Amino acid sequence: MLRLNEVHVIRHKVLVEGRSSRRVAAEMGVSRNTVRRYLKVGEPRRVEREARRRPALERVQRRMDELILEWAERTTAKQRMTGTRLHRELAGEGHSVGVTLVRDYLREQRRQAAEVYIPLVHRPGDEVQVDFFEDVVEIDGERRKAWRFVMRLMYSGRDFAWLYERCDQLAFLDGHVRAFAHFGAVPRRGIYDNLTAAVKRITFPRRQLSQRFQALASHYLFEPCFARPGEGHDKGGVEARGRGIRLQQMTPIPRGHSLNEISQALMDRLDAEEGWQERFVEEKAVLRPLPQAPFEARRVVPVRIRQSATVHVEGAWYSVSSRWAGLSATAYIGVEDVRIVCREGEVTHPRQRFGGRSVRYRHYLSELARKPQAVRQVAPELVAELGEPYGQLWALLLETHSELDAARTLARVLGAVCEQGEEAVQVALTKALTTQRVDLLALTPASLARPEHNAVPSSLAGYEVPAGRAADYDHLLLAAAGA
């Protein structure tokens, strides 16, 4: 086939200079048929009238197809079959074939099997795409892994992103609640992977949704839609955007004192980006309004309070009031905290990782008042929790007493707290410590709750009642001994 500049020379010589086709064919070293063909068309073209036979390929094609089929279940996307490996197998079986032919055939097979992507149209208010992405953050100087929930409005391109400690159903549900509140509206559809937080079982093409996700969809009245199993590119918009956020907003590694602080800073940067504002105004006009109350993302779990006044929730331990030991309670598990409700009261702890524990020794004051040895073991944690002046008291007790006697004295103080209340004891304790007294005379019930005036009926106002003296009891004892 001639090059484009050669076609130009032929056409110029005949059509402009007026030379004959025979003379031009002789000068250019081509046939007259070639000259006549390029006088009709202005660029070189190859016309294949019939496919050429490829005898070498025909000899091994059937065996290559068999090997490709046999190895299909023994390969992965990373440990995939290559042309070199396939050629080595064929050569080992005695087939005479070139490696280039094998590579070309394998490349063509993959081209024909490759999926063709359809350019989609995103309409206002129609859909959001949702996914999780793994990031690294630095919290108080410690690097740790975090999971970024991303929801993207596909028409306007507005994004919501929030970081979580775990990639679980609680984070998944909480991310929806936060995202819809941030947008101030709800789309008609959500596009998801087949993640376990949303899908309990797949019987393709149907899916059985998890109960909590079904409740979320019913609360906000949106339609859940899912990508094909293993085909994450079905929601390629959020896939690409999630990677873009990592490179544009999460690099270098973000720092902060908490995930919430880092997440809020990330949202401020995303909201400050340009390009989505005008389209979002158009889109919000057709989005569904928010329900009157947000969805409760917490998971409700019945628990049994053990004799140690602790409950076991998702592999972590949390303390409760010692008065609740042995009772049944309800744990409301959130993304950041766990709330335990029993009878008339409730206790809230920061959510712990698996194997962690959160113990507050305030919950054990009545027990510690009777167990000085236990006070001795937990005194530093206890006084740190109670705050001042208990830290000052414990330091003074350790200076003036042995450690066991100091624990016994502190146990008596805790008993006074249980009887008289923390505020009254704190006032009396502060007063005692100003004089460096640690004999607890200022913590007696009489001093803690002494009334300013006793009301006396008018008919008894004229009577005088003499005060008792220790000597009076001595006189009575001697009289009894003489009798």
C-alpha positions in Angstrom: 0.0 0.0 0.0 1.3 3.4 -1.0 2.1 6.2 1.4 -0.1 9.3 1.5 2.6 11.5 -0.1 3.0 9.0 -3.0 -0.7 9.1 -3.7 -0.5 12.9 -3.8 2.3 12.8 -6.4 0.3 10.3 -8.6 -2.9 12.5 -8.5 -0.9 15.7 -9.2 1.0 14.3 -12.2 -2.2 13.0 -13.9 -4.8 15.5 -12.8 -2.7 18.7 -12.7 0.2 18.1 -15.1 -1.9 16.1 -17.6 0.4 13.1 -17.9 -0.9 9.7 -19.0 -1.6 6.9 -16.5 0.9 4.6 -18.4 3.7 7.2 -18.1 3.1 7.9 -14.4 2.9 4.2 -13.6 6.3 3.7 -15.3 7.8 6.7 -13.4 6.5 5.7 -10.0 7.1 1.9 -10.4 3.4 0.9 -9.8 0.8 -0.7 -11.9 -1.7 1.2 -14.1 -4.5 -0.3 -12.0 -3.0 1.3 -8.9 -2.8 4.7 -10.7 -6.4 4.4 -11.8 -7.5 3.4 -8.3 -5.9 6.4 -6.6 -7.3 8.8 -9.2 -10.7 7.9 -7.7 -9.8 8.2 -4.0 -7.6 10.7 -2.4 -5.9 8.5 0.3 -4.4 5.0 0.4 -6.8 2.2 1.5 -6.3 -1.5 2.0 -9.2 -3.6 0.8 -9.3 -7.2 2.1 -11.4 -9.3 -0.2 -11.1 -12.5 2.0 -9.2 -13.4 5.1 -5.8 -14.9 4.6 -5.3 -18.5 5.8 -3.1 -18.9 8.8 -2.0 -22.6 8.8 0.3 -22.3 11.8 -2.5 -20.8 13.9 -5.0 -23.4 12.7 -2.8 -26.2 13.9 -2.6 -25.0 17.5 -5.8 -22.9 17.9 -7.9 -25.7 19.3 -5.2 -26.7 21.9 -4.8 -23.0 23.0 -8.5 -22.7 23.5 -8.5 -25.9 25.6 -5.6 -24.6 27.8 -7.2 -21.2 28.3 -10.4 -23.0 29.4 -8.5 -25.4 31.7 -6.5 -22.7 33.4 -9.4 -20.3 33.9 -10.2 -21.5 37.4 -6.5 -21.6 38.4 -5.7 -18.0 37.5 -6.5 -14.6 39.0 -6.3 -11.1 37.7 -2.7 -10.8 39.1 -1.6 -14.5 38.5 -3.0 -14.5 35.0 -1.9 -16.5 31.9 0.6 -14.8 29.6 1.6 -15.5 26.0 5.0 -16.6 27.1 3.6 -19.1 29.6 1.1 -20.4 27.0 3.9 -20.8 24.4 6.1 -22.7 26.8 3.2 -25.1 27.5 2.6 -25.6 23.7 6.3 -26.2 23.0 6.5 -28.7 25.8 3.7 -30.7 24.1 5.6 -30.7 20.8 3.8 -28.0 18.9 5.9 -25.9 16.6 4.6 -22.3 16.8 6.1 -18.9 17.3 5.7 -17.0 20.5 4.5 -13.8 18.6 1.6 -15.8 17.1 0.6 -17.0 20.6 0.8 -13.6 22.1 -1.2 -12.0 19.3 -3.9 -14.7 19.6 -4.2 -14.3 23.4 -4.3 -10.5 23.0 -7.2 -10.8 20.5 -9.1 -13.2 22.8 -8.9 -10.7 25.6 -9.9 -7.8 23.3 -13.0 -9.7 22.3 -13.9 -10.6 25.8 -13.3 -7.1 27.2 -16.4 -5.3 28.4 -17.6 -2.2 26.4 -18.5 0.7 28.7 -21.7 2.6 27.9 -21.6 6.4 28.3 -24.3 7.1 30.9 -26.6 10.1 31.4 -26.9 11.4 35.0 -30.2 13.4 35.6 -30.8 15.9 38.4 -31.9 14.3 41.7 -31.7 10.7 40.3 -28.8 9.0 41.9 -25.9 9.0 44.3 -23.0 6.6 44.3 -21.5 5.3 47.6 -18.3 3.5 48.6 -15.6 3.2 51.3 -11.9 4.0 50.8 -9.0 3.1 52.9 -6.7 6.0 54.1 -3.9 6.7 56.6 -4.3 9.5 59.1 -2.2 10.8 61.9 -3.9 11.3 65.3 -1.9 12.9 68.1 1.4 11.8 66.4 0.3 8.2 65.8 -0.4 7.0 62.3 -3.4 4.7 61.9 -5.7 3.3 59.2 -9.1 4.9 58.7 -12.1 4.3 56.4 -13.5 7.1 54.4 -17.2 7.0 53.5 -17.9 8.8 50.2 -21.3 9.7 48.8 -21.4 11.6 45.4 -24.3 13.3 43.8 -23.8 12.2 40.2 -25.5 15.1 38.5 -24.1 18.1 40.4 -20.8 16.4 41.5 -21.2 17.5 45.1 -19.4 15.1 47.5 -19.7 14.1 51.1 -16.8 12.3 52.9 -16.4 11.3 56.5 -13.7 9.2 58.3 -14.5 6.2 60.5 -12.5 3.9 62.7 -14.2 0.8 61.2 -15.7 -0.2 57.9 -18.8 -1.7 59.4 -22.5 -1.4 59.2 -22.7 1.4 61.9 -20.3 3.5 59.9 -22.2 2.7 56.7 -25.5 3.8 58.2 -24.1 6.8 60.1 -22.4 8.0 56.8 -25.9 8.1 55.1 -27.4 10.0 58.0 -24.6 12.6 57.9 -24.6 12.9 54.1 -28.3 13.4 53.7 -28.3 16.0 56.5 -25.3 17.7 54.8 -27.1 17.8 51.4 -30.4 18.8 53.0 -32.3 16.3 50.8 -32.4 12.7 49.5 -31.9 11.4 46.0 -34.2 8.8 44.3 -31.6 6.1 44.0 -28.4 4.9 45.6 -25.8 2.8 43.7 -23.7 0.4 45.9 -21.3 -2.5 45.8 -22.6 -5.8 47.2 -21.1 -5.0 50.6 -22.3 -7.0 53.7 -23.5 -3.9 55.5 -26.3 -3.6 52.9 -26.7 -7.1 51.3 -27.3 -10.2 53.4 -27.4 -12.7 50.6 -27.1 -12.6 46.8 -29.3 -14.8 44.6 -28.4 -13.1 41.4 -30.1 -11.0 40.0 -32.0 -10.6 43.3 -30.6 -9.6 46.7 -31.8 -10.0 50.2 -31.0 -6.8 52.0 -29.8 -6.6 55.6 -32.6 -5.6 58.0 -30.9 -2.3 59.2 -30.1 -1.1 55.6 -33.7 -1.9 54.6 -34.9 0.2 57.5 -32.6 3.0 56.4 -34.0 2.9 52.8 -37.5 2.8 54.1 -36.9 5.8 56.4 -35.5 8.0 53.7 -37.5 6.5 50.8 -34.8 5.9 48.3 -34.3 2.9 46.0 -31.1 0.8 46.6 -29.4 -0.3 43.4 -26.4 -2.6 43.2 -23.5 -3.2 40.9 -22.9 -6.6 39.5 -20.9 -8.9 41.8 -17.2 -8.2 41.3 -17.8 -5.3 38.9 -17.1 -2.2 40.9 -16.7 -0.1 37.8 -20.5 -0.1 37.5 -20.3 2.8 39.9 -17.2 4.3 38.3 -18.1 7.9 39.3 -17.5 7.4 43.0 -14.6 5.0 42.4 -12.7 7.7 40.5 -13.8 10.5 42.8 -12.7 8.5 45.9 -9.2 8.1 44.5 -9.2 11.8 43.5 -10.0 12.9 47.0 -7.2 10.8 48.4 -4.7 12.4 46.0 -6.0 16.0 46.2 -7.3 16.3 49.8 -5.6 13.5 51.8 -2.1 14.1 50.7 0.1 14.7 52.6 -1.3 12.5 55.4 -3.8 14.7 57.4 -3.2 15.3 61.1 -5.5 16.1 63.9 -6.6 15.2 67.5 -9.5 13.0 66.3 -11.1 11.6 63.3 -14.0 14.0 63.6 -11.6 17.0 63.5 -9.9 15.6 60.4 -13.3 14.8 58.8 -14.6 18.3 59.3 -11.5 19.8 57.9 -11.9 17.6 54.8 -15.5 18.6 54.4 -14.6 22.2 54.6 -12.1 21.8 51.7 -14.6 19.8 49.6 -17.3 22.4 50.1 -14.9 25.1 49.1 -14.2 23.5 45.7 -15.7 25.1 42.7 -17.8 23.6 39.9 -20.7 22.0 41.7 -22.6 25.0 43.2 -24.8 26.0 40.2 -25.7 22.4 39.3 -26.5 21.6 42.9 -29.0 24.4 43.1 -30.7 22.9 40.0 -30.5 19.4 41.5 -31.7 20.2 45.0 -35.0 21.5 43.5 -35.9 18.0 42.5 -34.4 16.0 45.4 -36.7 14.5 48.0 -37.1 16.4 51.3 -35.6 15.1 54.5 -37.9 13.2 56.9 -38.9 15.0 60.1 -36.4 13.0 62.2 -33.0 11.5 61.2 -32.6 7.7 61.1 -31.2 6.2 64.4 -28.1 4.5 63.2 -27.2 3.0 66.5 -27.4 -0.8 66.9 -29.5 -2.0 69.8 -28.2 -5.1 71.7 -29.6 -6.6 74.9 -26.8 -7.3 77.4 -26.4 -9.0 80.8 -24.5 -7.0 83.5 -22.0 -9.3 85.2 -21.1 -9.4 88.9 -18.1 -7.2 88.2 -20.6 -4.5 87.1 -19.4 -4.7 83.5 -21.0 -5.5 80.2 -19.3 -7.2 77.2 -20.2 -5.5 73.9 -18.5 -6.5 70.6 -15.5 -7.9 72.3 -14.9 -4.8 74.6 -15.7 -4.3 78.3 -17.6 -1.3 79.8 -18.3 -0.5 83.4 -21.7 0.4 84.9 -23.0 1.3 88.3 -22.3 -1.4 90.8 -26.0 -1.2 91.8 -26.8 -2.8 88.4 -24.7 -6.0 88.9 -26.7 -9.0 87.8 -29.4 -7.1 86.0 -30.3 -7.0 82.3 -29.7 -3.9 80.3 -29.7 -2.5 76.7 -26.7 -1.3 74.8 -27.1 1.3 72.1 -23.9 1.0 70.0 -22.9 4.1 68.0 -20.0 4.9 65.8 -18.1 6.8 68.6 -19.7 5.7 71.8 -21.8 3.0 73.5 -24.8 4.0 75.7 -25.9 1.4 78.3 -29.4 1.8 79.7 -30.7 0.0 82.8 -33.9 0.7 84.7 -33.9 4.5 85.4 -30.3 5.3 84.5 -27.8 5.2 81.6 -24.0 5.2 81.2 -22.1 6.4 78.1 -18.6 5.2 77.2 -16.3 6.0 74.2 -16.5 3.0 71.9 -13.5 0.7 72.4 -11.7 -1.6 69.9 -12.0 -5.3 70.2 -10.3 -6.5 73.5 -10.3 -2.9 74.9 -12.1 -1.8 78.1 -13.5 1.4 79.6 -13.8 1.4 83.4 -14.9 4.3 85.5 -14.2 3.8 89.2 -17.0 6.2 90.1 -19.3 3.3 89.4 -17.7 1.3 92.3 -17.6 3.9 95.1 -19.9 2.0 97.4 -17.8 -1.2 96.9 -14.5 0.6 97.2 -15.6 2.2 100.5 -15.7 -1.3 102.0 -12.5 -2.7 100.3 -9.3 -0.7 101.2 -7.1 -3.3 99.4 -9.0 -2.6 96.2 -8.7 1.1 96.8 -4.9 0.6 97.1 -4.7 -1.0 93.7 -6.8 1.5 91.8 -6.1 4.7 93.7 -4.2 6.6 91.0 -6.9 6.0 88.4 -9.7 6.7 90.9 -8.3 10.1 92.1 -7.5 11.1 88.6 -11.2 10.4 87.7 -12.5 12.2 90.8 -10.3 15.2 90.3 -9.2 17.7 92.9 -9.1 17.9 95.9 -8.9 14.0 95.9 -5.5 14.0 94.2 -4.1 16.4 96.8 -5.6 14.3 99.5 -4.1 11.1 98.2 -0.6 12.7 97.9 -0.9 14.0 101.5 -2.0 10.6 102.8 0.9 8.8 101.2 3.3 11.3 102.9 1.8 10.8 106.4 0.6 7.2 106.3 1.7 3.8 105.0 0.1 2.9 101.7 -2.4 0.6 103.3 -3.4 3.1 105.9 -3.7 5.8 103.2 -6.0 3.4 101.3 -8.1 2.8 104.4 -8.5 6.5 105.0 -9.5 7.1 101.4 -12.0 4.3 101.6 -13.6 6.2 104.6 -13.8 9.3 102.4 -15.5 7.3 99.7 -18.0 6.1 102.2 -18.8 9.7 103.2 -19.2 10.5 99.5 -21.8 7.7 99.2 -23.7 8.8 102.3 -23.5 12.6 102.0 -22.9 13.3 98.3 -19.8 14.3 96.4 -20.4 18.0 96.6 -20.7 18.2 100.4 -17.6 16.0 100.9 -15.6 18.1 98.4 -16.4 21.3 100.4 -15.5 19.6 103.7 -12.4 18.0 102.3 -11.1 21.3 100.8 -11.6 22.9 104.2 -9.7 20.1 106.0 -6.8 20.1 103.6 -6.2 23.9 104.1 -5.1 23.0 107.6 -3.2 19.8 106.5 -5.6 17.6 108.5 -6.1 14.1 107.4 -7.9 12.7 110.6 -11.3 13.1 108.8 -12.8 15.0 111.8 -14.2 17.5 109.2 -15.9 14.6 107.3 -18.2 13.4 110.1 -21.8 13.2 109.3 -22.6 15.9 111.8 -20.2 18.4 110.2 -21.5 17.5 106.7 -25.2 17.9 107.4 -25.5 20.1 110.5 -28.7 22.1 110.5 -28.4 25.8 111.2 -31.5 25.8 113.5 -33.7 23.1 115.1 -37.4 24.0 115.1 -38.9 23.5 118.7 -42.6 23.6 119.4 -43.7 26.7 121.4 -45.0 24.5 124.3 -41.5 23.1 124.8 -39.5 26.3 124.3 -39.1 26.9 128.1 -37.5 23.6 128.9 -33.7 23.2 129.2 -32.1 19.8 128.3 -28.7 19.4 129.8 -26.0 18.1 127.5 -24.6 14.7 128.1 -21.0 14.2 129.4 -18.6 11.3 129.4 -18.2 11.6 133.2 -21.9 10.8 133.7 -21.4 7.5 132.0 -18.4 6.8 134.4 -20.7 7.4 137.4 -23.3 5.1 136.1 -20.7 2.4 135.5 -19.3 2.7 139.1 -22.8 2.5 140.6 -23.5 -0.6 138.6 -20.3 -2.2 139.8 -21.1 -1.5 143.4 -24.5 -3.1 143.0 
